[in-house]
């Protein structure tokens, strides 16, 4: 009985190995295929950033940030130019502890667009993105240069490059610009401009 079970397990394993090998070859072909653009329908990304405030603000802000982003494909450009790629609409939630500055924490949401440049045969995909949103901060209006109220709008703008690790996973490195403002709801309205690097992982469905 033991010998029979061993033979059955051996036959099942050896029959599955060619299928697994064929699956790996299929992934490689899709990454190399110079033909139709195979853009993901849906993606989820986790990104981390470290931002420094601009010289225009006297408080020398330093902010860490974590972004969870859902992206959905919204059209493609399929030609032989450098513009070949696909557009995405995104929605994200963010949590940002302030490591330096009068405030301590910022929670926010944002929605916008992202364009990914995809050339045939390349695992590297440059991108640009931008969006607007809103959030809440523990403001300190009594401090010069701090935010004037808790409710705040935000603007996000980013550029970078993704590397296609396999069919589902990408690694991203880029630069992020973030702007906080309450749109003049308080006077004075000390806006905040932040710049810094961003890294992340993206999973495609």
Buried (B, 14 or more C-beta within 10 A) or exposed (E): EEEEEEEEEEEEEEEEEEEEEEEEEEEEEEBEEEEEBEBBEEBEBBBEBBBBBEEEBEBEBBBBBBBBBBBBBBEBBEEEEEEBBBBBBBBBBBBBEBEEBBBEEBEBEBEBBBBBBBBEEEBEBBBBBBBEBBBEBBBBBEBEBBBBEBBBBBBBBBBBBBEBEEBEEBBBEBEBBBBBBBEEEBEEEBBBBBBBEBBBBBEBE
